[in-house]
């Protein structure tokens, strides 16, 4: 029986503003609860100790999970930076907000200087909603929704910005292609590799420390003015080329990528402590997640871990779509407790949650004219009637022949999960099937065998998923203190 403290919630942050509003509820709007969104870049499901990473180098995030809510089954809307961020801030799937491929028509700002598009004025972003409700909004770090003036974050609900419109790619020659700029609000204050140094040989860069100080200063300023705030801390240290500041270089068992994760963990610990010292932690909802899975194309030195899941960034397998996620709100989210995201709630002055039934009259779109699915065909139109006649029979045939599928690793199915909830501060569960039990083996070996059989069932290469990783997780999870290497 899975414990309530570890109950997995299958969520998708394509819901964008709605999941925040559901989490906060009507009481939050009445008290103007602060919102702090910590968005990582290319961080995988298996990169945190709370999710089973055996080196346990994320004590602050692990503590955040122990004091709040850990989401084992949290999904991004897209396994790529721009589309997932657009979905997060608009509450609309990439196919609807336009960020679903890398061509100009789709308005995707994926490639730094080559794509001229970005987020459209017709899209309503979360900071715009919060701005109307009296919030002061700041983005720190990577925007990635367009780098031309009309796509600037201060035109889309943010009051302040320190960061870049793109990732820290480069360096470029500054003749055919300039280095990527860094902004403070409307003013460009420098460029990566020139004014904001990144040493590609050593991985040294001070950017995370700059982003940390920006966050601390902004929080202090808003607390002093008694102004509710939304802080979007979207740093990119774990996106290749990975970087960390000098004091963290060489400190991780996981190499440079681990150094970057350790610095992020340390920074988040300082941010949470700052909220507590200012006495506003109980009035601040904090949510931590990643834009997509770890980039295996950059592994092993420049990429993270997606744990036991297949593939990673740029794929729609679990490794690309399932992300680490933690909610923290002292006094509101019980330690190890959960949030009921299912029914949805309206937050006065911010947004509403409405649902309509379209089973009888399905919504139809002409994708040739309307690839963003913004304008459904009129139910009364002849075009709609012809389309329904053509597809209704096919839909019925499809439903009649539909065979329910199995999840890739069945990690969401509580019937085949072994709960390790009795272990302190370790909300990790591994696949377990009682019929495969070998009575004479210790339980940690059972788990390894079961995991291996499960992967073989799906014709995956078990060795590519790292035997040592699974053995280490199993040993550590069951308290044998034999972490392997």
N, C-alpha and C positions, 0 to 999 in steps of 0.2 A: 504494500500500500504506500503510495507516494505521500510524503508529508505535505501539509499545506504550505510550509515555508518554501518548498522547492517546486510547487506546482508550476509547470511550464505554461506560458501563455503564447500562443501562436499569433504574432503580430506582424504587421507590415507598415513600415514608416512611410509608405506611399500615402498614408492617410494624412501626413503632414500636420497642419494646424489642428486637426481633429484629435489626434492622439494626445497632444498637449492639453487640449481643453478637456478631454475625457479624464485625463490624469488629475487635473486641477479641480474640476467640478465647479459648481456655482459658487461655493464658498470662497474659492480663490479669487474670482472676479470681484467679489464684494470687498475683499481685503487687499486687492492689488498685489497678489503674490508675485515676487520676482521669479524670473525664469532664466536658468543658466543651461545652455545646450552645449555640451562638450562633444564636438564631432572630430573623430580621428580620420586619418587618410590612409587607406590601404591596410588598416589593422585587421588581423584575422581573428576568427572565433577562438583559436587556441593560443592567443598571445598573452592572456592574463592568468595569474595563479588561480583565481576563482573559477576559471574555466578549465583548469587542469594542466596548465603549463608547468612542467616539473621543477624548473629552476626557482620558481616562486620569487620573482624579482619585482613584483608589483604590489607591495604591502599596502599602499594607500588605496588603490582601486579595490583590492581584496577587502580591505576594511570598509570601504564605501558599500560594497556588495553585502557584507555581513550586517551592516547597519540599515540597509535599505532593501531593495528588491533586485534580484538577479534574473534576467530574462534569458532562458536557455534557447528559446525558439523565436528569435527576433530577426526579421527579414528586411532587407533593403528593397527599394522599388526597381533597382537596376544595378548590375555589377560593374558600373563605371562611374567615375567621379561626377561629371556634369549632370547626367540624367538623374542620378540618385539625389543630388543636392537640389535640383529643380523640383523634384517630387516632394522632398522634405519641406521646402519652404512654400510650395503652392498647394500642397494637399491633393495634387492631381498626378495621375500616372504619366510617365514620360510620353506615351503615345498621344496623350491629350495636351500636355503643355509644350510639346514640340521638341523636347530633348531626347530623341530616340535613335539618332544615327549621327554621322559626322558630316553630312552634306549641308550646303548652305540653306537649302529649303527647310531643313529641320531646325535651323537656328541654334545649333549646338556649339558651345564655346569650348569644345574638347581640346582642339589643337591650338597652342598658344597664340601665334600671330597669324595663322592662316585662315581662320574662320571669323567672319566679320559680324556674325549674328550674336544673339543673346536673349535674355528673358524679355518677353514682350509686355507692353503696358497693359494689355488685356488680361494678364495674369495677376491675381491678387495674392500677395505674399503675406506670410504670418506677421512680419514686422509692420506691415501696413495696417493690419487689423489691430495689433497691439498699440500702434501709434495713436489710432483713433480712441483707444481706451485709456490714453494718458501715460503710456509707457515711454521711457527713453531707451532707445535701442542702439546697440553697438555690435559690429562684426569685427572680430580680430582674426586675421589670417587669410585663408584662401576663399575667394568669392566664386569664381569659375562659372558664372552665369553671363559672361559677356564682358569685353574690355573696352568697348566704345562708349562715348559719353552717355548715350541714351540708356545704357544698361548698367550704369554706375549704381552701386547699392544704396547710395543716398537718395537716388530717385525712386527707390523701391521700399521705402519704409524705415531705413536705418538713419539714425542721426549722426553716428560717428563710425569711422572705419580706420583701422590700421592693419595693412596687409597688402595682398596682391590680387589682381584679377585672375591670375593663373597659378599653376604650381611653379616651383623653383627650377624649372628646366634651364639648361644652359651649361656653360657660358656660350654665347653667340658672338659672332665677329663684329657686331655693331656697324656693319656696312650693308650687307644684304638683309640682315635681320638683327634688330636691337635686343639687348638683354631685357628681361621682363621687369616692369616697373613695380615699385612699392609705393603705396599711397598713405597719406594721413588725411582723411576726409577727402576733399577735392584736389588736394595738392600732391603731385608726385614728389616724394622726398628722396628718391634714389632708385637704384636698380640692383637686382641680385648680381652677385659676383663682383660688382664695382663698389657700391656704397655699403651693401650688405653682403659681407664676405661668406663664401662657402668654399671650403678647401676640399676638392674632390679626392685628393690623395689620402688625406687623413680623416675626412668626414667631419671636420670641425666647423661649427657655425654657432653663433650666439642667438639665433632667431627664437628658439623656444624660450629663452630667458627674457627676451624683449616682449614676446607675447604674454608671458606670465606677468611681467610688471604692468603691462597695459591693462590686464584683467584686474589686478589688485587695485590699481589706481582708479579705474572706472567704478568698481564696486564701492570703494571708499567714498568717491565723489557722490554717487547716487544715495548712499546711506546718509551722508551728511545733509543732503538736500531733501531727504525723505521722499525720494522719487522712485516709484516702481520701475524696474528695468528688465530688459531682455538682453542678455549677453550671449552672443553666438561665437563661441571660441573654436574656430575651425582651423587648427594648426596642421602642418603637413610634414613634420619631421620624419614620419615613417613611410613617406612616399619616396621612391628612388629618384635622385640620389639621396640616400638617407644621411641625416646629420645629427650631431649632438654637440653640446658645448664642451669646452675643454675639461671641466671637472668631472664629466661623466664618461669621457672617452676611455675605453679599456676597462670599464668597471663591470661589464656584464659577461656572463658565461656564454651568451648568445652572439657575441661579436658586436659589430657596429649597430646592427638593427636593435639588438638588446639594449645597447647604450641609449639609443633614442627612446625606447620604451621606458627605460628606467627614469630618464629625465622627464618624460611626460607624466609618469606616475608621481614623481616627486613634486612636480608643478601642481598637479591636481590636488595632492595632499595639502599644499600651501594655500590653494584657493579655498578649499573646504574649511581649513582651519581659520582662514581670514573671515569667512562668513560667520563662524562660531564666535570669534573674538569680537566682531562687530555686533553680535547679538541678533543677527538676522537670518540665521540658518533655518529657524522654524518658519520663516516667511519666504523661503527661497526653494523652489523646486528645481532640482539638478538632474539632468539626464545625460548619460554618457553612451555613445555608440560610435560606429564607424560607417563611412560612406559605402564601402564594399569590402569584399574579402581581400585577403593578402594576395599580393601580386607574385605568383609563382615564377613569372618570367624574370623577376629580379632576384629570386632565391638562388642560393641560400644566404648570401652575404647581404643582400639589399632587400630581402623580403621576409615576411612573417610566417606565422603558422595558422592554418585553417583547421587544426586539430585532426580529427578522424575523417573529415569531410573531403569529398572528391573535388579536385581542381580549385580554382580561385578566381580572382578578378578577371573580368572580361568573359566569364562563362556563367551560365544560369544553373550550374550544378550547385549543390549546397555550399561548397567552399567559396563560391562567388557571391552568394545571396544571403547566407546566414551570418549575422554579425553579433559581436559581443554587445551587451546592453545592460545598463544598471540605472535604476532610479533611486534617488536619495532625497528625502524630505523629512528631517527629524520632527517628531511630534505628529506626523500625518501618515507616513508610510512606516508601519511597524517593522522592526528589524526582522529580516527574513520573511516579511509578509508580502502581500500582493495587492494589485490594483485591479478593479473590475473594469476592463476596457470594453466589455461586450455591448452593454445597452446604449452607450453614448449619452452625453449630456450637453445641454446648451449652456453657454457662458454668456451672460448678458453683456452686450456692448462689444463682444469680440467675434463670436461666430455662432452658428446654429448647426444642429445635427438633424437632417431630414432624410428620410428614405422613402422611395416610391417603388411600388410593385410594377414590374414590366413583363411579367410572365405572359399575360394574355396579349398585350400589345408591345412587342419588343422594340427597343430603340434601334433604328437602322441608320447607318451613315454611308454616304457615298465617298469612299476613301480616295477616289481620283480627284474629286473636287475639294474634299475636306479631310485631309490626312490627319489632322489634329482632333477629329471627332468632336467638333464644337457645335455643329448644326445638324441635329437629327432630322430625318425626313419627316414631313408632316404626315400624321396618321391618315388624313383624308385625301392625300394626294394619290394620283393614279400610279405614280412611280413606286410609292410605298406598297400599294396593293399588289402590283405585279411582282415586286421583290418577295413579299410574304408568300405569295402563291408558289414561287419557285423554290423557296428554301424550307417551307414548313414541313413538307414530306421528308426531306433530307434530315431535318432536325429530329423528327420522330424516329427515323431509322437509326440515327446515331444514338439516341437515348435508349432504344431497345437493345442495341448491341453493346452498350457501355459496360465495361468490366472494371470495377474499382481497382485502382492500382495500389501498390505498396510504397510507402515512403522510402527514399533511397537507403537510409540506414535505420528507419523506424524509430528514430530517437524521440519522436513526439508521442509515441504510443505508450501510455503508462502501463499497459498490460505486459509489456516485455521489458520494463525498466527495473533496474535494481536501485533502490533508494539508499544513498549513503548519508542520509540526513542526520544520523546519530553522531556523525563525526563533527567536531567543532569547526565552524567557519569554513566548511568545505562543501558547498552546494553543487557537487558534481555527480552525475550518474552516467553509467556506462550501459551499453546494450547487454541484456541478459536474457537467456531463454532457459527455463527450468528443465526442459526435455534434454538439453545438451549437457547437463551437469555430470561431472565425473567425481564421484564421491570421495575418491582418495586424493584428489588434488586440492591444494590450498585455494582459497577463493580468488586470490589475485591471478592465479594461473587459469582458473576457469574463465575469468573475464577476458583474458588474452585469447584463449581458444575460441570463445564465443565471438569475439570481435573479428578474429581471423576468418572463421567460418562465414560470418555475415558478409564480410567483404568478398570472400570467394564466391558466395552465392550470387553476387552481382557481377562476377567475372572481372573483378578489379585486381590490380597488381598489389598484393599486400605489402611487398617490400617497399614499394614507392611511398607507402603511408608511414613508414618508419616503425619498425618493430620496437626500437628502443623508446620511442615516444610513448607508445601504448603501454609497454612494460613499465616505464617510469611512472606514468599516470596511475596505473593499477597499483603498483607498489606503494606510491605515496598516498593514494586515496585510502588504502586500507591500513596505513600506519606502520608499514614495515621498515620505513626509513632507509630503503635501498633505492636510491634515485637513479642509478645507472649513470650514463654519460650522454 
